[in-house]
Amino acid sequence: MSKTSFPIGIALSSVIVAAIMFSWLTGFAFVDSEPDESELGATTAICILIGYLIYLLRYFLVNEGKKYTVSAFSICIILSTVGVIIYDQQVGYSFFNSDWVMEEALLASIRPVIILLLLNEFFGVAERGINKIMNAGQDYVTSMMRIGIIASLPLVVVNPTYGLGIFVFVPTLIIFFILYWASTNTPLSLNAD
């Protein structure tokens, strides 16, 4: 595993899609003036999210540090879901509840990811310091975990709406493992028996 440069495309697309999802959820963008006529705004936001996930799956499959990026991606979404569940248990569910606030639910969803990112950066500084002292190789696991954490932002943002993030995450992970297995599995005809 060699040291790879930070993928700016993944970071920018993650932040842009997370901002689009945030603005859709809070009502700043993609809100229909006549909600009874069509669901164009929700469809547009979901299509953007699906396009991002396809782009992300392609990156995960060709990345040599995929086990770190995919595990960090998965942990972030799972912890985000736990944060939303804890918020729902404290306040009550969003259905017919005046105490449930989207901004607070988003904060409860994003907070675990921010904590993980800060912890990852702290351990990354320590890891790089130890590697300089020991003259070890340039294998920085924390930088690959950072990619997975940042890549999870759009799904973390959509988590408060009926657990949409976790429902999108499960098929995404299944598709990743199917594609990964297909790309690494040796056909039976090539096995030397």
N, C-alpha and C positions, 0 to 999 in steps of 0.2 A: 504494500500500500504506500504510494508516494503522496507527498504533500500536494494537494490540488488547490487551485485558486478558488476563491469564494465565488459561487455562481450568481452574478448580479441579476441575470434574467429571472432566476427563481425568486430571489429576494424582492425585486421590483414587482413581479407579477403577483406574488403573495400579498404584498402590501396593497397593491391596487385593487385586487379582488376582495381583500378583507375590507377596504374602505367602501367598495361598492356594496358589499353585503351589509356593512354597518349602516350605510345611508339608506338602503332598502328597508332594513328592519326598523330604523328609527323614523322613517317616513320622510326623509329628505329627498330621495330620488326614487324613481320607478313606481310612484304612487299614481294610480289612475284617478282622474278627476271624476269619472263616472264609474265607480267600482262594479256596478251591475252589468256594464256593457261587456267587459272582457277582463281577463287576467294577464294582460300583456306584460305588466311590470314584474310580476312574480315569475312568469315564464322567461323573461329576459335575464333576470338575476340568476335563475337556476341554470340557464344555458351558459352563462358566463362561468358559473362555478364548475359545470361539467367540462367545459373547454379547459379550464385551469387544471382540473384533475387529470385530464388526458395528457396535458403538457407535463405535469408533475410525474405521472407514471412513466412517461418516456425517459425523464431524467433519472428516476429511481432505477430503471432497468439498466441504463448504461453506466451509472456511477459505480466506481469500484468500492466505495465505502458504503454500499447500500444497506448493510446490516445495521450500521450506526444511524444513518439518516432515517430509515424506515422505523427503527425502534424508537427514536426520539419523536418522530411524527406520531406514532401510535400512542406513546405515553402521554404526550401533550393532549391529544383528543380525549383520551380516557380520563385524565385528571380534570380536564375542562368539564366533561360530563358530570363527574363527581361534584365539582363546584356548583354546577347548575342544580343538581339534585339536592345538595345541601341547602342552597338558596330556596328552592321550592319547598323543602321540608320546613324551613324556618318561617317563610312568608305564606306559603300556600300556592297552589297551582295558578296558572294564568287564566284559567277559565272562570269568568265571572268573579274575579277577585280584584278589588280596588287597591289592595296593598301591593300587588305584584307590579313592578316597574321594569320596563325593558332595559333602561340604562343600568339599573342595579344588577339585573340578571346578566347583562353583558360584562359588567365589571367582575361579577362572580365567575364568569366563564373565562375571562382573559387573565385574571389574577394568577392562577396556577402556572400559566405559560410564562408570564413575566418572571415569576419566582424561579422557574426552571432555567430560563435564559440567563438570569443573573447568577445562579449557582453554576451553570455551565461556564460562564465567562470567568468566574472566580477560580474554578478548578482548572480552566484553560491556562490562566496566568501561572498558576502553581505548576502545571504540567510543563509549560514551556520553560519555566525557571529551572526545574529539575533536569530537563533534557539538556539545557545549556551547561549546567554544572557537570553532568555525567557525560557530556559529548555524545549523547544518544542520537538516534536517527530523527528525522523530521516527521514522524508519524503523529499527527495531532488528531486524536479521536474527538476531542471537544469541538474542533472546527466542523467536523462532519455532523456531530450532534446539533450544532448551531443551525446547520442547513435544515435538518428535520424539524427543529423547533419553529423556525421562521416559516417553513413551508406549511405548517399546520394552522397558521393564523386564519385563513378563510373558513375552515371547518370549525375552528374554535368560536369564531364570531357568529356562525349560524346555529350554534348549539342551543342557545336559549329558546329558540322557536321549536317547541315540540320535540326536542332532541334530534333535530334534523341533521346536525353534524355527525352524530354517532350512527344514524341510519345511512348516511352517505359514506361514512368511513368504512363500515363493514364490507359492502360490495367492492369498494376501492381496494381494500386489503386483499380480498379474495381474488380480484382480477390481477393484482400485482403478483400474488403467489402463483397463479395459473400461468401468467406470462413469463415469470422468472423460471418456473419449472420447465416450461416449453423451450426456453432459450438455453437451458443448461442440461436438459435430459438428452442422453445419447440415444439415437434410434436403435431398436433391437437389431436391425440389419448390420449395424457397424460394430456390435459387440463381438469380440473374438471368443468363440466357444470352443 
